């Protein structure tokens, strides 16, 4: 069917269900950042392939909300579909609830309850009730999208060795059950795929860049039940789950199962979908017992964010493997990529970096889609080069490279910005503003990496450290300064972060976050410098006048900076000492894994700098 035919079929189904407006978001039942193609419902209906968007279909029109990353793409892909683009990043664009309160008063709005979290549903309901708009749970896409709908992933799940995880399933289950007792809960419904993977020490191939398994878990004091498609349980998986006393049930059986739960059930309303909530029998059970729901932040989310010693050591091992790949890539880029007048495309650079990562021990896949932004493309924060839409890269100008790897040992995420061109000519080629921008970013990057702060400090309290120098120059950036990172799991992990938003989560020992300030000049260049850092205890200062314990960061990432881009006049002696010490460590830890020529190249890149 064409998009117009799909919209017509949907409207006919809406009429039969007495629904006046239907919402189709780009989400899945597990509140995932990335998801299998089975749930690309928004894309199927609209033809828009952007990762973020929501379609609103009324009896007479259709609209799609998306952000500024996708405006150009949406203009092209929505042409001829009858769907109007709503530019949600624009100041005058109403939110979907705001638009509905004006255009759907007194009407019924339908949506698939599996595709919206409990908390989001409650917020919508509160907003829309003022306009006498009722929400109706209904799945109107499933009956329409049949023949060509991709199946759920079928690859078997696999055990993640305790040698990498650092804690047994038995220990993790015991710790989370203790948290349930403290919250006076008898059971917990878990739908976030990374939390399930962490809890049961399982991994899978179901979602690109994320080694997770499509599943649900219900944890009770006397048992743990995994709801998963049957084809994902091969003989090794069954032996592993049986050994850890994990019951196995079909994926779809979760709704009937939780309907029969007794006592008090804990859910994280930010992750658990509305359909699961509706399945809970919150009235009287057959035995006259009432089922109560507690909506609170998942204890797994909080616990898995604090990496144990084995996980942290694994991260260090993964960083060394990543450093080897990056050293080989930049050596190739500088010495071979443009030899004999050759050019490269951004996609070719991405492929070449992937080849070098594939050589690394325990490498599984990228941790996200690599961003290779040449010149002005680097100024597009979430830029994605594709074979039919990527720039030709020449040995001149700025390249921003944001990439990462999923290793069995851990997850990496690094951004380096480099100036392309002959080393001898770089001082003459590099614009003065580019060097200023790079240095403002680097100084903020170092300021965050070297911060000392008392226990209880939140990420938003440190955010200004990374922005202070660019603020003084009248520059800022819109993305977060730092996001949490998982351990052979999601590259983006909560609850900790560093950004302007008031996140109540304090930074704790074992948290891993990114440190990635940036400056973006439209049509010219993007500059971002990113390392992963972890929270550690700080050495006590002799002059300390308080009994408070202080924390600081250990830098995990290992890769040199492009020192040709530094405006040395802006650097303090302390910052220069930090860079030299960091580069000495990069060389010390990486060189033993390189051949002689590669090590010699790295030594030059890590040479001490001075004013």
C-alpha positions, -999 to +999 in steps of 0.1 A: +000+000+000+010+036-005+011+060+024-022+075+012-038+040+011-025+032+046-039+064+060-073+056+043-073+021+058-064+034+092-092+060+091-117+033+082-105+012+112-107+043+134-143+048+125-152+012+134-135+017+168-151+051+174-117+068+175-114+103+162-076+107+164-049+081+164-013+085+176+016+064+161+049+071+178+084+059+170+087+038+201+086+002+212+071-016+243+104-014+261+111+023+261+142+016+240+165+041+223+171+016+195+146-011+186+140-040+161+123-032+128+092-051+140+082-019+158+089+006+131+052+015+130+056+052+125+080+046+095+056+020+080+026+043+082+043+076+070+074+066+050+095+088+072+127+070+082+139+093+109+146+078+143+124+102+162+089+112+152+052+109+160+023+107+135-011+121+145-040+110+122-074+127+124-105+121+103-094+146+078-056+152+081-023+137+092+006+154+109+041+143+119+061+159+147+099+156+146+129+177+157+153+198+137+177+169+130+152+156+105+135+186+089+152+182+055+147+145+055+111+148+065+104+173+037+116+149+012+101+117+025+067+131+033+062+147-001+030+134-017+019+115+014-006+141+026+012+142+060+021+177+072+054+183+090+052+198+124+086+213+133+087+206+170+120+224+177+104+256+165+093+280+192+059+284+178+052+247+172+026+233+197+033+200+214+010+172+205-011+175+237-014+212+231-025+207+195-050+181+206-066+203+232-073+229+205-083+206+176-098+175+193-120+188+222-146+163+233-132+136+211-116+102+216-079+098+210-066+063+204-031+049+209-014+015+214-008+012+251+023-009+245+040+021+228+037+046+257+051+045+292+028+047+322+042+081+332+038+096+297+003+082+295-006+098+328+008+132+317-012+130+285-043+120+303-040+149+328-034+174+300-062+162+277-088+158+304-091+195+306-104+196+270-128+166+277-106+144+255-106+107+264-078+083+257-086+049+244-061+020+244-062+002+210-037-012+185-049-002+150-016-008+132-013-045+139-044-054+118-031-033+089+006-041+089+006-079+082+023-094+052+055-074+052+059-068+089+093-080+101+092-107+127+106-103+162+143-112+163+149-149+166+186-152+174+192-172+206+202-153+237+235-162+253+251-162+287+273-133+297+302-148+317+306-137+353+342-132+343+331-101+325+300-092+346+318-094+379+287-106+398+266-138+396+229-139+387+223-153+422+239-123+438+221-098+416+187-114+423+193-114+460+203-077+460+173-066+440+150-087+462+164-069+492+154-036+475+119-049+470+116-058+506+126-022+516+099-009+493+074-034+507+069-049+472+061-086+465+070-085+428+086-063+402+078-060+365+109-053+344+106-043+308+137-023+301+159-046+280+193-034+294+180-040+329+170-075+320+203-082+304+222-069+334+200-088+360+202-122+343+237-118+328+223-125+293+230-108+260+216-110+225+216-097+189+181-083+188+189-046+186+215-028+166+244-015+187+228-029+219+235-065+229+201-070+245+173-096+244+136-087+236+119-100+267+101-091+300+109-103+335+087-106+365+108-109+397+092-123+428+107-133+462+104-170+454+110-170+416+121-151+385+103-155+352+117-146+318+091-140+291+109-144+257+101-157+222+105-195+222+129-196+193+154-176+214+159-204+238+183-230+223+199-258+243+228-238+258+204-210+268+180-234+285+208-251+304+220-217+316+186-204+326+177-236+344+210-235+362+201-201+375+165-211+384+150-188+358+115-199+347+108-195+309+075-185+294+064-172+260+069-135+254+031-128+250+022-146+282+034-118+304+000-101+303-019-131+317+008-137+342+008-103+357-029-102+358-027-130+384-001-114+406-010-109+442+001-084+467+022-053+459+038-049+425+066-024+418+069-008+383+091+020+370+065+041+352+092+057+330+099+024+314+069+000+319+043+005+292+007+013+298-005-021+285+014-039+312-001-015+338-036-022+325-030-059+327-024-057+365-056-067+384-058-038+407-093-048+419-101-078+441-085-111+432-103-144+432-092-148+469-104-114+478-069-099+480-062-065+465-033-059+441-014-027+447+010-009+424+040+012+435+054+034+407+091+042+416+125+044+399+138+009+392+163-003+417+181-021+389+186+012+370+203+026+401+223-005+410+237-013+375+249+022+370+275+017+398+301-004+380+319-031+401+357-035+400+355-063+373+334-041+351+357-011+355+388-032+347+370-045+317+363-010+305+400-002+308+408-033+287+383-023+261+397+012+260+432-002+252+417-022+224+399+009+211+431+030+214+448+005+191+420+007+165+420+045+166+458+048+164+458+026+133+429+045+118+445+080+123+478+067+110+461+054+079+442+086+076+473+107+078+497+086+058+477+065+033+441+077+028+450+106+005+482+093-011+486+098-048+457+123-049+431+099-035+400+111-018+377+094+006+340+097+015+327+100+051+312+065+046+346+051+036+362+065+067+334+049+088+340+015+071+378+017+076+375+025+113+351-005+116+378-027+099+404-016+125+380-023+154+372-057+140+408-066+146+404-060+184+401-088+209+365-094+221+350-068+197+314-075+189+299-044+171+298-006+172+281+009+202+262+034+180+263+045+143+296+062+137+294+099+130+320+111+105+313+147+099+336+166+074+337+204+075+301+217+078+286+183+084+305+181+117+283+210+129+252+188+126+252+172+161+235+139+151+248+138+116+245+105+098+264+098+066+248+073+042+261+059+009+237+081-010+243+112+011+278+117+023+306+142+017+338+137-001+367+141+023+399+158+011+433+163+029+422+197+042+398+210+067+381+197+098+369+162+105+348+153+136+348+115+143+324+102+170+324+065+174+324+036+198+327-001+202+309-029+221+335-053+235+328-082+258+350-063+282+330-031+280+315-002+260+335+027+245+324+061+231+349+086+219+350+118+198+381+133+183+383+163+160+413+166+137+426+189+111+434+172+078+464+183+058+502+180+056+518+184+090+542+210+078+515+232+064+489+230+092+500+261+110+493+281+079+461+262+070+442+262+103+419+293+107+425+312+139+389+308+149+391+271+145+421+270+170+402+292+194+371+270+192+391+238+197+409+252+226+378+265+244+363+229+240+395+213+252+399+235+282+363+227+293+369+190+286+399+191+310+381+212+336+353+186+339+378+157+339+398+172+367+369+184+389+368+177+426+334+177+443+318+165+475+296+135+477+260+143+468+270+165+439+247+162+408+258+164+372+240+196+365+261+213+392+293+204+372+279+213+338+292+249+338+328+237+343+328+223+308+312+254+293+329+282+312+355+292+286+332+291+256+306+311+277+332+338+282+336+340+245+298+341+239+295+305+227+275+275+239+260+242+228+226+226+231+234+189+237+242+173+271+278+176+283+278+140+295+256+109+295+259+077+314+274+046+297+266+009+302+289-021+305+286-041+273+251-026+272+237+007+261+260+035+251+234+059+267+225+048+302+208+066+331+202+078+356+233+099+359+243+126+334+260+160+331+237+186+315+218+218+324+186+199+333+180+194+370+187+157+374+183+147+411+207+118+408+241+124+425+273+112+409+285+081+427+317+060+427+315+036+398+294+058+376+307+061+340+298+093+321+310+110+289+328+143+289+320+159+256+317+197+252+315+210+217+313+241+194+293+240+162+295+266+134+269+260+107+284+254+073+320+256+087+329+229+112+319+210+143+344+205+172+337+180+200+362+163+223+349+133+242+363+108+267+346+085+291+353+091+327+344+073+359+338+086+394+365+077+420+374+088+455+396+119+456+427+121+476+422+141+508+438+175+507+459+184+538+443+219+539+408+204+539+386+221+565+356+199+562+349+163+570+330+158+537+344+131+514+353+144+480+351+126+446+369+131+413+371+114+379+394+088+363+397+092+326+391+058+309+394+067+272+429+064+256+435+084+225+457+114+216+443+149+209+452+169+178+477+193+194+481+212+161+446+227+168+455+240+203+460+277+207+488+275+232+485+311+244+451+302+260+465+271+279+476+272+315+507+254+327+484+230+347+464+222+316+495+215+296+509+192+323+475+173+323+477+168+285+513+157+286+506+132+315+475+119+296+495+115+264+523+097+283+497+073+296+481+068+262+515+058+248+525+036+278+493+016+277+488+014+239+523+010+225+528-026+237+498-036+216+512-020+183+539-030+159+570-009+157+558+015+130+525+021+147+542+027+180+566+052+164+536+070+150+518+071+183+549+084+201+550+114+178+513+121+184+519+119+221+550+140+222+550+166+250+537+201+242+548+234+257+542+271+251 
